[in-house]
Amino acid sequence: MSILEVDGLKKIYTTRFGGNRVQALSNVSFLIEEGEYVAVMGESGSGKTTLLNILAALDKPTEGRVRLDGKDLSQIKEKDMAAFRRDNLGFVFQEFNLLDTFTLEDNIYLPLVLAGMDYTEMRKRLMKIAFELGITDILKKYPYEVSGGQKQRAAVARAVITYPRIILADEPTGALDSRATDELLRLFGEINKSGQTIIMVTHSIKAASHAKRVLFIRDGEVYHQLYRGEYTEAQQYQRVSDTLTMLTTGGERK
């Protein structure tokens, strides 16, 4: 069943003084099935960040529609938008976006506190997720006291604790070393196996090769896609790499 429908997205930005119009997205359409793990790739300026911002309801398309569980995001009133994001979307960012004056525990609690959830239920959710992510022993520490990998695990915990319909990840491995990257990708795989839908924007071939499907964006359009299927991680890595080469050299769609 499709959880997300993206239909004919077009986005045109007008420069500050109205002198130039930049078309970031031309005609983007795709479906995301419930429980999918999809990576979005493309060169800088290809439109993938614009696409992510529209999926996150942080920006609105010039034309086209995004529907989550059949609900058109453009029809959500501005005053209801923050609550909609909090209840339906989980975010994982490259730079973690943790508050240094809060412990990891309080950072993870934050979206539930904003939702007015009862402390007993918050604690129940936290302990289960913290155990699964291996961060139970560092919950009382502050972000500046832990490693990048531990920060990212806390950020993942904050994203999943609301039981979102979709996790949107923006270059989640970009600030991590190779060991922490491997750890995060393993965690994403486990979270996805539990049924969580994930959409990840990434430049990393390694990260993309862990996804079940890779969408390639070029010149504001979906240029090509690859399904993982029965391919091994190494085989998928090579397929993603070959497609990126084709994309950057102007080759034709397969």
C-alpha positions in Angstrom: 0.0 0.0 0.0 1.3 3.5 -0.9 2.0 5.6 2.1 3.3 8.6 0.1 2.3 9.8 -3.3 4.3 12.4 -5.1 2.6 13.7 -8.2 4.0 16.1 -10.8 6.1 18.2 -8.5 7.4 21.4 -9.9 9.3 24.1 -7.9 10.4 27.5 -9.3 12.3 29.9 -7.1 12.4 33.6 -7.9 15.5 35.5 -6.9 15.2 38.2 -4.3 14.8 41.1 -6.7 12.8 39.0 -9.2 15.5 39.1 -11.9 15.9 35.3 -12.3 13.8 32.2 -12.0 15.4 29.0 -11.0 13.6 25.7 -11.6 14.6 23.3 -8.9 12.1 20.6 -9.7 10.6 20.0 -13.2 8.2 17.0 -13.0 8.8 14.6 -10.1 6.4 11.7 -9.6 6.8 8.5 -7.6 5.1 6.4 -4.9 6.6 5.1 -1.6 5.1 1.9 -0.3 4.6 1.4 3.5 7.8 -0.1 5.0 10.1 0.9 2.1 13.6 2.1 2.5 14.4 4.6 -0.3 17.6 6.5 -1.0 17.5 9.7 -3.1 20.7 10.6 -4.9 21.9 13.3 -7.3 24.5 15.9 -7.9 24.5 19.1 -6.0 21.8 21.4 -7.5 19.9 18.4 -8.9 16.8 19.2 -6.7 17.0 16.5 -4.1 17.2 18.9 -1.1 14.3 20.8 -2.5 12.4 17.6 -2.8 13.2 16.6 0.8 12.0 20.0 2.0 8.7 19.6 0.2 8.2 16.1 1.6 8.9 17.5 5.0 6.2 20.2 4.5 8.9 22.8 5.0 8.4 24.2 1.5 5.5 24.1 -1.0 5.7 23.1 -4.6 4.8 25.6 -7.4 2.8 22.8 -9.0 1.9 19.2 -8.1 0.9 17.4 -5.0 2.3 15.4 -2.1 -0.1 13.1 -0.3 0.7 11.2 3.0 -1.8 8.5 3.7 -4.0 10.2 1.1 -3.9 13.6 2.8 -2.7 16.5 0.6 0.0 18.3 2.5 -0.9 21.6 0.7 -4.4 21.5 2.4 -3.0 21.5 5.9 -3.4 24.8 7.6 -0.2 26.6 8.6 -1.3 26.6 12.3 -1.6 22.8 12.2 1.6 22.2 10.3 4.0 21.9 13.2 1.8 19.3 14.9 1.4 17.4 11.6 5.2 17.1 11.2 5.6 16.1 14.9 3.0 13.4 14.6 3.8 12.0 11.2 7.4 12.7 10.3 10.7 11.8 12.1 13.9 13.7 11.1 17.5 12.7 11.1 20.0 15.4 10.1 23.7 15.4 9.2 24.6 17.7 12.0 22.4 15.9 14.6 20.5 19.1 15.6 20.7 18.2 19.3 20.4 20.9 21.9 23.7 21.1 23.9 22.0 22.4 27.0 19.8 19.3 27.2 20.9 15.8 28.1 20.5 13.1 25.4 17.5 11.9 27.3 15.8 15.3 27.2 16.7 15.8 23.6 14.9 12.5 22.8 11.9 13.4 24.9 11.5 16.8 23.3 8.9 15.9 20.6 6.8 14.0 23.1 7.0 16.9 25.6 5.8 19.2 22.9 2.9 16.8 22.1 1.9 16.9 25.8 2.4 13.1 26.4 2.2 11.6 29.8 5.6 11.1 31.4 5.0 7.4 32.1 4.3 6.7 28.5 7.3 8.8 27.4 9.6 6.9 29.8 8.2 3.5 28.5 9.0 4.5 24.9 12.4 5.9 25.7 13.7 2.9 27.6 12.6 0.5 24.8 14.2 2.6 22.1 17.3 3.4 24.1 17.9 -0.3 24.7 17.4 -1.2 21.0 19.9 1.6 20.0 22.4 0.8 22.7 22.4 4.2 24.3 20.8 3.4 27.7 24.1 4.1 29.6 24.6 7.6 28.0 21.2 9.1 28.4 22.3 11.4 31.2 25.2 12.8 29.2 25.2 16.0 27.1 25.8 16.0 23.4 29.3 17.5 23.8 30.2 14.6 26.0 29.6 11.8 23.5 31.0 10.8 20.1 29.5 11.6 16.7 28.1 8.1 16.4 26.4 8.3 19.8 24.9 11.7 18.9 23.5 10.2 15.7 22.0 7.3 17.6 20.3 9.8 20.0 19.1 11.7 16.9 17.6 8.5 15.5 16.0 7.7 18.9 14.4 11.2 18.8 13.1 10.6 15.3 11.5 7.2 16.0 10.1 7.9 19.5 7.0 9.5 18.0 6.3 6.4 16.0 6.3 8.5 12.7 4.7 7.4 9.5 8.0 8.2 7.7 11.6 9.0 8.7 13.2 11.6 6.5 17.0 11.5 6.7 19.2 14.3 5.3 22.8 13.1 4.7 22.7 11.1 8.0 26.2 9.7 7.5 27.8 12.9 6.3 29.4 13.8 9.7 30.3 10.3 10.7 33.5 8.3 10.4 33.4 4.9 8.7 32.8 2.9 11.8 29.9 5.1 13.0 28.5 5.1 9.4 28.4 1.3 9.4 26.7 1.4 12.8 24.1 3.9 11.6 23.3 2.0 8.4 22.9 -1.2 10.4 20.5 0.6 12.7 18.5 2.0 9.8 18.3 -1.6 8.4 17.0 -2.9 11.7 14.5 -0.1 12.0 13.3 -0.7 8.5 12.9 -4.4 9.2 10.5 -3.5 12.0 8.2 -1.8 9.4 9.5 1.8 9.5 9.4 3.7 6.2 12.6 5.6 5.5 13.5 8.2 2.9 17.1 9.1 2.9 18.9 11.8 0.8 22.5 11.0 0.5 25.7 11.5 -1.6 27.1 8.3 -0.2 27.1 5.3 -2.5 27.7 3.1 0.5 24.6 4.5 2.3 22.4 4.3 -0.8 23.4 0.6 -1.4 21.8 -0.3 1.9 18.4 1.0 0.8 15.8 -1.2 -0.9 15.4 1.3 -3.7 17.5 4.2 -5.0 15.9 7.2 -6.8 18.3 9.3 -8.9 17.4 13.0 -9.5 18.9 14.9 -12.4 17.8 18.3 -13.6 14.8 18.3 -11.3 13.4 15.0 -12.5 13.5 11.4 -11.5 16.2 10.2 -13.9 16.4 6.5 -13.0 15.7 4.1 -10.1 17.3 0.9 -8.9 15.7 -1.8 -6.7 18.0 -3.8 -4.4 16.1 -7.0 -4.9 18.3 -10.0 -4.5 21.5 -8.2 -5.2 24.2 -8.3 -2.5 25.4 -5.1 -0.9 28.6 -5.2 -3.0 26.6 -5.7 -6.2 24.2 -2.9 -5.4 27.2 -0.6 -4.6 28.6 -1.2 -8.1 25.1 -0.7 -9.7 24.7 2.6 -7.8 28.2 3.7 -8.7 27.7 2.9 -12.4 24.4 4.8 -12.5 26.0 7.8 -10.9 28.7 7.7 -13.5 26.1 7.6 -16.2 24.2 10.4 -14.6 27.2 12.7 -14.3 28.4 12.0 -17.8 25.0 12.7 -19.4 24.3 9.1 -20.4 20.8 7.9 -21.3 18.4 6.2 -18.9 18.6 2.4 -18.8 
